[in-house]
Amino acid sequence: MQTHQYDVVIVGAGGAGMRAALESSSRARTAVLTKLYPTRSHTGAAQGGMCAALANVEEDNWEWHTFDTVKGGDYLVDQDAAEVMAKEAIDAVLDLERMGLPFNRTPEGRIDQRRFGGHTRNHGEAAVRRACYAADRTGHMILQTLYQQCVKQDVAFFNEFYVLDVLLDTDLMTDPAPGEPVRVSGVVAYELATGEIHVFRAKSVVFATGGAGKIYKTTSNAHTLTGDGMALTLRRGIPLEDMEFFQFHPTGLAGLGILLSEAARGEGAILRNGDGERFMERYAPTIKDLAPRDIVARAMANEVREGRGAGPNKDYVLLDLTHLEPAHIEAKLPDITEFARTYLGIEPFTEPVPVYPTAHYLMGGIPTTIDAEVLRTNTDVVGGLFAAGECACVSVHGSNRLGTNSLLDINVFGRRAGLAAAAYAATADWIDLPADPAGAVVGELERMRGAVTGERVSDVRKALQETMDANAQVFRTAESLERALADIAVLQERYRTVSVQDKGSRFNTDLLEALELGFLLDLAEVVVVGALARQESRGGHFREDFPTRDDERFMQHTMAYLRPAGPAAPGAPRVRLDHKPVTVTRYQPMERKY
């Protein structure tokens, strides 16, 4: 076992992690731990854009952006955080431009902007051009740009280091210590190349570990998005906020889930059903195909359910680009058109593309303040622990994230996390590590590696993903969610007997996938328990047995805590739910019409 010491340790090297590293590393000794080579992080898969009220193409301002974010999130957004994000959006884009990000340009040389779902002028009057973009590779360009800047700044990267535990000076699972100071002392990581365990002692730790789309079978997320950071903090007694809200992106390639960006609709593509009808005119008459994602995804699923789908089985709808100028599409959406050709064998200039909703983005996550401090209760923070990006919930997305707000979120709150972590480290004392900091991790690894026979990881994971797709997707009911919960309980029992085929130390991805499966099972349970308890429909959470929004009972954030392991009442749930009030500053909840 090796021990390292840094002022700040950042876990994850996607957009949020590297944006934090840029701020932190210039102020404190910083290490970035990442289970992937940085430029393979999932930020690179984001296609459409990063929004900011630059007003380069049309009149715009940050207040309209704030309103769209609040309304798009179905009023579960913490409005103080949304105001911060919308105000700081402009500088966030200009910072990236100064770093060298190759944005598309207007004829005058300014950053070009395009329309995107849910973004409007004058509080919903009409769609507005707010998304700053680099063709349909915006996330890829952000990732490359940030990595270049990190290399320039000599940020210390530990690539292919899997963080498997976070160390606190108080065991919150057994002692919640309300009102008492609780601090982070470091993390435990597994080095993929050697199988060696490393302990990183730190004054500040920033989690930027991304989402958890792999709890679903049909997802736009990469194989690596297993919710590691969220699961680790949950197991240490820290709650997760609003996990029932999962966004299903409308335009995944049918049957595959591979993402076709909303940018296609921003450039003029139209959704049609099997009859050729532009059906979004019935669901959102003002902005049609550019309605927020939850509305479009439900509309698509409903068209299929009511028998108006396309294809031989009528199980998808069509994204029609055939009326658009091929040269324009090839210039603005080169990857999207190539995906259609490669994966479906369809020429998008002459044929509409089959699409269907795909699990895309988790609105919930580790609860944080607007300065990225991790909350362990509604009011108490963990000293030195910060989070940003998709793994965090500062609640700028509420119950439904608007497209292009995620790339903005990682840059605004990634920057804030880096600044706050460095500032905390500058004045904080070192905390002693536990007596055996890596004991729990080593024990779990040896248990899995030592099992001679048992369940295959892939079988359990497949069963989990299938039940989540069938029972906790776009449409939910108490019956379907209870079925998912029962399945998860069975799978958790099966998980206790998993064994890995690879018994070696070097590059043992089999072993790590087993650990990731444990994370997925914990998070799936939290998602389903939260969805069962929320007896209303709001944003990405739609209950067919409770089809309306209920502000009187559910205008509140869900806070989910894991109960400590040990004897419990038979059938007692592992997850305990609490609630946190929504911060409202200027926009009172209204009916959500587009």
Secondary structure, 3 states (H helix, E strand, C coil): CEEEEEEEEEECCCHHHHHHHHHHHCCCCEEEEECCCHHHCHHHHCCCCEECCCCCCCCCCHHHHHHHHHHHCCCCCCHHHHHHHHHHHHHHHHHHHHHCCCCCECCCCCECEEEEEEEEECCCCEEEEEEECCCCCHHHHHHHHHHHHHHHCCCEEEECEEEEEEEECCCCCCCCCCCCCCEEEEEEEEECCCCCEEEEEEEEEEECCCCCHHHCCCECCCCCCCCHHHHHHHHCCCCEECCCCEEEEEEEECCCCCECCCHHHHCCCEEECCCCCCCHHHHCCCCHHHCCHHHHHHHHHHHHHCCCCECCCCCEEEEECCCCCHHHHHHHCHHHHHHHHHHHCCCCCCCCEEEEEEEEEECCEEEECCCCEEECCCCCEEEEEEECCCCEECCCCCCCCCCCHHHHHHHHHHHHHHHHHHHHHHHCCCCCCCCCCCHHHHHHHHHHHHCCCCECHHHHHHHHHHHHHHHCCCCECHHHHHHHHHHHHHHHHHHCCECCCCCCCCCCHHHHHHHHHHHHHHHHHHHHHHHHHCCCCECCECECCECCCCHHHHCEEEEEEECCCCCCCCCCCCEEEEEEECCCCCCCCCCCCC
